[in-house]
Amino acid sequence: MAPQYAQKFRDEWLKDKNFKEWIVELENDNTKVRCRFCKCDIRTKKYDLNQHLKTKKHLETSKNFSVSRALTKFIKPITTKTAQVEGAMCLFIAAHSSILSCDNLGELCKNCFKSSEAANSLKLHRTKCTGIICNALSPHFQNELKNKINNGPFSILIDESTDISVLKFLGITIMYYDTDMRQVN
């Protein structure tokens, strides 16, 4: 009888339509693979992999993973009007008040503007407000500032201060002549 050789894991199995969704390579043993659905180890022989595909356990557990669930069943997507309101509120908060007031401001808008669809679907709290300010508004205004200054003259004013809790703050102000508004900003 011929000796059995140990088949090693092949990267091409990760591209095979029958295996790619469930096969996981084991780091410590290249003669076995793990089924992502069944959580069991299988020898790395193509015959064994094909046999595993036909098992009752694999067929039942793979059904649970194959059912795609739309997020719209769990969360209601926001409308463009709601996104505009959230952006405007974040801009107002960034310019005029503390982010901590965002939680109460959103609830106040819901209570005061009950007939507005945008206000009723408003879900704006500190974390989302901070994300909108840092990831959407800040890059927009930085690019706008760069485009307005362009190659024109400008001045940078820097001031450093320390508060009572020994936190250091650095204030940076850029003064430039805005050709559109014909004034120094």
N, C-alpha and C positions, 0 to 999 in steps of 0.2 A: 504494500500500500504506500502511495506517495505521501511524503510529509506535507502537512497543511502549512501554508505560509500565512503570516500575519499581514492582512491587508491594512494599509495605512490610510489615513484620511486624505481625501482629494479635494482641492479647492474648487474643482469644476462642479462638485455636488452642490455648492452654494449658488450656482447659476442654473442648475437643473430645475425645471418647473415642478417636478414631483417632490423635490426635497427642499428647495430653498426657503420655504416658509416655516419649516419646523425643525430643520437640522441645525444643531449647534456643536461646534468643535470643542472637544475637551482639551484643556490646556495641559494637563498632566499625563494624558494617555491618548496617543494618536491611533490606537487600534479600536477605539470606541467613539461613538457620537451620542449626543443626548437629544431626545425628542423634547422640543420646547413645549408641546402640548401635554404629553403624557408624563413628563418628568422621569423618564426611564432611559437607561443606557442601552445601546445596541451595538453589536459588533460592526466594524466598518467593512462589511462585505455587501456588495450591491444587492445580492440575493436577499440578505437579511433586512436591508433597508426597504426593499420592495415588499417583503413579507410583512414588515411592521405597518406599512401603509394600509394593508388589508385587515388588520386586527380590529376587533370590535371596540376595544378601548380607544384606539387612535381615531377611529371614525367618529365616535361619540364626542370625544374631547375636542376634535378639530371643528365640529359643527359650532361649538360655542365661540370659537375664535373667528370663524368665517362670517358670522352675522355682523354686518357693519351697522353701526349705530350712528345716526346723525346727531350732532351736538344740538341741533335745533329742538330735539325732543326734550333736552334737559335745560337749555338756556334759550332765552328769547334774543335773537340778534338785534342790536341797536340800529335805529334808523339814522339816516344822514343828519336829520334835524337834531336828534339827541346828541350825536357826536359833535355837531357844531356848538350846541349849548354847553356841553362838557368842556370843549376847548376854550370857549369864551369865559366860562367860570374859572378855569385854571389860569388863564391869562390875567383875569381880574385879581385872583388870589396872589399870583406871583408879583403883581405890581403894587397891590394895596394892603395886603393883610398876611396873616400867618396861615400856613398850610393846615394847622390844627383846626381852624374854623371851617374847613371844607366839609367835615362830617355834618355839622349842624346846618350849613348853608344848603346842602343838597336836600335835607329833610324839610327845611323851610320852604324851598321852592316847590317841593311836592305838595305841601299843605296849602300854600298860597295860590298856586296856579293849577288847580285840580282839573280844569277844562283843557289844559295843554297836554297833548300826547307826549311831547318831548320831555316835559317836566315829570310826567308820571313814570316814564321809563328811565329816568335819570338814576344812575348808580355811580355816584362819584364820592369817594372817600379819600383819605390821606394817601394811601398807597398808589391808587390810580392817578390821583392828582399829581403826585410827585413824578410818576412815570411819564405822564403827558408833558409836564414842564421840562423834565430832563431829556426825554427822547424825541419830542416833537417840536415844542415851542423853542427851546434853546438852540438847536441846530438851525432852525428857520431864521431866527433873529441874528445869529452869528453870521450866516451867509448873507443876509440882507445888509448887515453892518459892513462886511468886507466889500460887498458890491458898491455901497454908497461911498465908502472911503476911497476905494480903488487906489489910485496913485496920487490922490490929492493930499494936501497938508493936514496933519492932525497932531494932537498933543495927548500924551498919556499922563494922568495924575494918579499917583499911588500913595495910599495912606495906610499905615499899619497901626493897629491898636490892640490893647489887651483888656478884656473885661475883668470883673471882680473874681471870676472863677479861674483866672489865668488862662483862658482860651484866647488864642491870637486870631485876629481877623485881618484880612488884607482886602482893602477896598481899591478897585481899579476903575477909573473913569476915563473914557476916551472922548475928547472934544474934537469935532470936525465941522467943516462947513458943508451943509447939505444944499446941493445945487437945486434940487427940486423944490424945497421949501424956502430957499434963499435966506437961511439963517444958520447960526452956529448951534449945534446940538451937543 
